[in-house]
Structure formats: structure tokens, C-alpha cells
Amino acid sequence: LQPAQIQVSRSIRIAAPPERVYPLIADLHGFNRWNPWAKMDPAIRLEYRGPAAGVGATSAWTSEEVGSGSMTIIEARAPEWIAIRLDFLEPFEVTNGASFSLT
């Protein structure tokens, strides 16, 4: 009875130009320094694969608190756009997308 697809949008104003914010998303090491899901479990195990930043960069996680899965940057146009594929494995399997538009 649920729709096959849903979309959720959120916005926030950050007092910084896109050029300063973009690296904190495009580099998944930087992303995980502010990622609220990673902060939920101080014992989270993170693994990085692929390039350090941009298309192909992948971060995988395993956590007792937030489950396990991975995220991969699938599109990047500096400094205004990043699209990510999220593959959740536990507590349930599902693939979702997320994108960041910086203006």
C-alpha cells in the first residue's frame, strides 16, 4: 500500500560559500566528521575505498547502533552538486539515493 518511491527534501542555510562546504561532502572522510549517523555510535567502524573524494569514493560502515552499509558518490559537479548511492545492509536491505545541491 506504500508508494514505490518517495522523496524528502530539506534545506539549511550555512554562512559559507559552496566552495568551502563542497569538500566536506565530496571527501567522505570529511563527510563522516559531521555525519549525524556516524556520530550516533562512537565505536562505529568505517572503511574507505576508491578515490579519496568525488565520483567512486566509497565509505562503508558497521555499527551495533546504526547497522551496516555503504555510501558511494555517483555524481559530482564542484562546487554545486553531489549525488550519493546509499546501500543499507542491516538492519534491513535497501538502496536509496541522496543528493546535495549547494547554492
FENLINRA-V685746 format. One line per field, one symbol per residue. ss: DSSP state (A for helix, B for strand, O for the rest). phi: phi as a letter, one per 30 degrees, with the letter a starting at -180 (. if undefined). A space follows every 10 residues. Layout:
ss=???
phi=???
//
This chain:
ss=OOOOOOOOOO OOOOOOOAAA AAAAAABAAA AAAAOAAAAO OOOOBBBBBO OOBOOOOBBB BBBOOOBBBB BBBBBBBOOO BBBBBBBBBB OOOBBBBBBB BOO
phi=.dddbbbbbb bbccdadedd deddcdcddd eddceddddd bdceccbcbi ddaiejdbbc bbaddcibla bbdcabbdcc abcbcccccb dacacbcbbb ccb
//
